[in-house]
Amino acid sequence: MTDRPRIPHHRPRRLGLAAIVAAGVAALLTGPASAASATPTSPDGGRANAPTSVAYVEVNDSDLANVGAYRLADGGNAFDVAIIFAANVNRDGAQAQLHLNERVQWTLDNAATQIRPLQARGIRVLLSVLGNHQGAGVSNFTTPAQADAFAAQVAEAVTRYGLDGVDLDDEYSDYGVNGTARPNQQSIGWLLTALRSRLPDAVLSFYDIGDASTALRSASPAVASTLTYTWNAYYGTYNAPAIPGLTKAQLSAAAVDIRSTPVSVATGLAKRTIADGFGVFMTYNLPNGDRSSYVSALTTALYGQPSQYRP
């Protein structure tokens, strides 16, 4: 682990059990849209010749659809990737189990209003997955078969709800509780390999924190090749993840919490991202309502264009 000060990443409230159930008819019949925004985008959702902008949304208190309300002056998107924060890794007996709390499930069930409009504009939608204090997470699978069994659950959710990919976050797992396995070096690589096999065209991103982060720093480039993006996990700071085999185009050295990082700091991080040639800019905690003054400061620095809020 890094010795940087820990800036907390918010954990979703556990609101009761929720299984992966059938989505609404519109969500099932309409897969991920491929329509591009006015700003040219690359196949993985990023824009050509400028950083890919990422927005995490805490769906326990905010709507994912709000990501699409921010438009550049030329009509393009302020954000390229929207991440549903967050599903959990729960423990069901001895097995890891994908858990969707009530608000995550609501977001998925209401894909016609929360997800499809974003995808229609070329915004990729990912599901974030992190621990839930039960001793299960991405770092303690003890065999490739265990990792693949969990990857199968995640892949089913991505396919069922027409999502564009998965974000992995190694927090709040409490490895070792209730006799669970401790982290190991191979687990995250097994999981990423299994996910890439099951979701060959998906966006796979990694929130660079925890035991999985430590393992990936010494992993082979073949493991890194399964990833699309990874980003710094400490808000208000600038530090590129050090995972062998990843290029600057896949990294966000900057990390911004829209609700707590001062706009002057966030703007400075955006300008530094451009100057240093990193290909991703990660933001977290986009709330409901109009935060266009903040977002506009970022897009002006990143893309030379202000943003407007058009709900």
N, C-alpha and C positions, 0 to 999 in steps of 0.2 A: 504493500500500500504506500501511497505517497505521503510525505510528511506535511503537505499543504493543510491549512486549516479546513476542517469539514464544514461546508455550508449545506445545511440539511436539504435533502430532496424529499418532497412531501409524499407520504404514504397514503394510498386510498383507504377510506373507511371500509370496514367489512360490514356489509349490509345484509348478510344472509346468503344461503346457498343459491346458486343459479347454474343450471346446466346449460350446455349448448343446445338450444331448442331451435325449431324451424323459424326462419326469418319470415318477414312479410312477403307477400307474393311479388311485390316490385323488387325487393332485394334479391330474391331467388332467381328471377327472370332476367335481371339486368346485371351483368358482370362489371368489372372495373372498366370505366370509360377510358377511351384513348384520345378524346378531343383535347387539343392543345390550347393553351391560353394565348393571348395576343403576344406574349413574350415567348420566343422560341424555347422549347424544352428538350432535354435529352431523354432517352428511353427510360431512364430510372427516375424521372420526375424532376430532375434539376434543369436549370436554364443554361443555354449555351453561353460560354465565355463569361460567366459570372457565377458567384457562389450560389449553391443550392440553399434556400432558406427553409428552416425546419421550425415547426410550432408544435410543442406539446400542449395538450389541453387536459386539465383535470376535470374529467367529465362528471365527477361527483357534484360539482357546483357550477359548471360552465358547459355550453353547447359546442360540440365539435364544428357544427355548421358555421359558426362565427368566423372560422379561419378564412372562409371564402368571401367574407364581406370586405376584406382589405384589398383594394385595387390600386395599381400604379397609375400614373398620369396617362400612360398610353393604353390603359385598359387591361394590362396584364396582371398577374397575381403577385401580391406581396410575399406570399408563402408558397413553396413548392411541395412541401411534405407536411401532412397533419398527422399527429400521433395521438391515439386514444390512450390516455393514462388513467387506469391501467388494470389489466387482468393480473391474476396471481398464480403462483405455483403453490398449490396446497398439497397436503400429504393425506393420501387415502390408504390407510394401513401402511404398507411398505412402499407404495408407489406415489410418484408425483402426479398430481391431477390439475389440469387447467381449470381455474375458477373464474367465473365472471360475476362480479357483484351486480346489484340491481341497476345501477346507472350505466355501467358498461353494457349490460344486456339490453337496456333500453336504447342506447345509442345504436347498437347493432340491429335490433329489431326495427328501428326507425331509420334504416339505411336510406329510404327514399327521400327523406328530408335532411338527414344528418351527414350522409356519406356520398350518395350519388351526385348531388349538385357540385361537390368539390371535385370529384373525379371527372365530371363533365367539363370542368375548366382545366383539366390537366394536373390537378393536385393529387398526389399519391397519399393514400390513407393507410397507416400502419397501426397494429395493435401492440402496445407495450406489455411486456410480461415481466413480473418481478416477484420476489418472495413474499411470504405472509406469516412469518414468525412460527412456522410449523416444522422447521428443519429440512424443508425441501426447497431446492433452487437449482440454478443452472450449473452449479459447481460441484455437486456431490453425486452425480450419477456414477455408479461403480462399474458399469459395463456399457459397451456400445448399444446393447439391446435395450437397456433401460432408457438411455438417451433417445433412441429411436422411437420407443413407445410414447414418450412425451412429445417428441416432434410430430408424431402422427396426430395427436390431439390438436396441436397448434395448427398444423396444415389443414385439418378438417375445418377449423374455425375460419381460417383465411379463405378457404374455398367456399364454404357455406355462405359466408357473408360478403363475398366479393371484395375482399380487401387486397391491398397491393403489397403487403409484407408484414414483417414482424420486427419489433425492437426488443432487445434483451437487456435487462437491468438487474445486476447482481446485488440487490439490497434487501434488507429485512428478512433474510432467510433463517437466521438463527441456527446455522448448521451445528449439529451435535445434540440439540435438544431432543428429549424423548428417545434417546438412543440412536438418533439418525447419524448417517455417515458424515465424516468431516470432508471438507473440500479436497479435491485432487487436481493434478495438472492436466489430466486428459479430458475431464468431463465437458468443459465448454467446447473443446474441439470436436468431440463426438456429437454434441448437440448441433453445432453449426453445420457439420458435414451432413447429418441426417436431415436437417431443415433444407439445406441446399439441394439435396437429392430429391426431396419430396416437393419442393417449391423452386424449381430451376429458374424461373423468371421473376421471382419475388425480390423486393427490396429487403435486405437483412441488415439491420443496424445494431450497434452496440453502444450502450451508455457506459463510458469507460470508468468503472468503479468496481471495487470488491475483489474477491478471490479470482473471479474470472478475468479481471483486468491483469492481475499478476501473472496468471497462467498464459494469457495471450501474448504477453511481452516476451516470452521465451518459446512461443509456439512456432511451428514451421510456416514458411510462406504459403504452403498448401492450405493451411487452416485460414490464414488471412484472406486467401483468394475467395473464400465463401462469403465474405462480408462486402456489403455495398458502401457503408459509411460507419464511422465511429466518431464520437465527440467527447470533449472535455466535460467532466461532470460537476465542476465547481463554479458556481455562478459568480459573475463579476470578475473572473480570472481569465487568463489567456495561457494555455498550455496544451500543446498538441499531443494526442495519444501516441505512444511509442510501440506500435504493433508492427513487427517485421512484415514487409511485403505490401503494406498499404502506401498509397501515394498521397501527396498533398491534396489532390482532387477529391479524395475520400474523407478528409479530416476536417473537423471543426476545432480549431484551437480555442475559439471563443465560446463562452457559456454565459447566457443572459437569462435572468428571471425577470420577466416583464413587470411583475408586481413589486419587485424589491431592488433590482439593480438600477442605480441612478441612470437617467437617460444619457448624461454626459459620459459616464463610464461605458455604457452600452455602445454609444456612437463611436467612442474611441476604439473599442474592440472591433467594430465593423470596419473602420478605416484601416486598422492594423491587419485584419483579415485580407483586405484587398492588397495592401502593400506587400504582404508576405506570400501571396499567391495560394492561400488555402481555398479549397473548393466547396466548403460547407460553412454555414453560419447557423448555430443552434440557439433557439429560444424556448423558454419554458413558461407555463402558467398564463397563457393567453386567456383573459377573462371575457365574460359577456360584456356587451356594451362597447362604446366607442373609445378606443385607445389609439386613435389615428395619429395624434401628435407624437406619441412615442414611436409607433411603427413607422411613421413617415420619416422620423430622424434616422432610423435604421436603413430604410430603403433608399433614402437620399445618399447616404454614405456608401451603400452596397451597389446601387444601380443607377445613381444619378437622377432619381425620380422620387418625388414625394408620393405619399399614399393618401387615398381617401377611403372613408368608411361608407360602404354602400350595402346595408343589410337587405 
